[in-house]
Amino acid sequence: MYYAIISEDIEDSLSLRMQARPAHLERLNNLKDEGRLLVAGPHPALDTPEPGDAGFTGSLVIAEFDSLEAAQSWADADPYVAAGVYQKVTVKPFKVVLP
């Protein structure tokens, strides 16, 4: 089943994000290579794909896991969590309807 991992950043998280980004992307690429990643990306702080110094307010990952517990465990091990980027992470089951 798919799960949505919805993360909210702390204020002014950009420098922490940049430091942890390579390890964060490596984990996402592993999911992609395993055929389990539906979509992933950050929420820009401004209404533009490139928010510059304004940075991001959080992230969304939708990926396939064996269980809610497995998805939560994966989310808890995110390098952004360890780096203090996220103030809150919510994991929910997700049903793909469209397209």
N, C-alpha and C positions, 0 to 999 in steps of 0.2 A: 504494500500500500504506500501511497505517497503521503508525505508529511510536510507541512509548511513550518519553517523555522523563521520566526519574525523577531528581529533583534532591534533594540533601541540603543543608540549611542549615548554616552555621556556628553556633556557640553564640551566643545573644542576638542574633539577626538581625533582630528586629522593627523597630527604628528604620531600618535599611538597607532593609528591605522596603518600609516605608511611603514612603520617599523615592523609590524606583524604581517603585512600584506603578502609577502612571498610565501610564508608558511600557510596562510589562510587559503591562498589560491591553489597551492599544491594539493590540499585536501579536497577542494572543489574539483580540481582536474582529475583526481583519483575517482571521485564519484562519476564524473563524466566518462572516463575511460571504462568504467564498469557498466555503463549504460543506465545508471540510476539517477542522474541529474536531469530534472525537467527544466529548471530555470534558476538563475542566481544573479544577484546584483544588489548594489547599494541604493539607498534613497537619498538623492541629492538634497542638500539644504536649501538650494535655490531652484527655481523652475527652469532648469537648464541641465543638459547632460554633463556639462563641465562646470561645476560650481566654484572652482578655484579654491581660494583660502576659506570659503564658507564651509567646505567639506560636506559631510554626510550626516544624516540623522539616524541611520540604521541600515539594516540589510534584510533581504528576503532570500531564502533558499527553499526550493521545493524539490524534494528528492525522495527516492524510494528506499524504505527500510523495512525490516522484518516485523517491527513492532514500534509502538509509541516509546517504549523504554529504550529501544536501540536508537531511535531518532534523538531522544533526549540525551542519551549518553554521547552520541556524536556531537550534538550541539554544545554540550558542556565541555568538550575537549577542544573546542575551536580556539586557535591562537589569539583571536580577538578577545575572547573571554579572559584568557591568561594575561593578556596585555592590558586589561582594564578598559577596553574600548566600549564594551556593552554595559549598560546599566540594567537592562532587562532582556531576557530571552524567553519567548513563548513558543512552544511546540504544539502543533495541532494536526490531527488527521486532515488530509486534503483529498477531495474527490475531483478528478479531472472530468469535466463535462465537455468543454469546447476548447480548441477546435477538434 
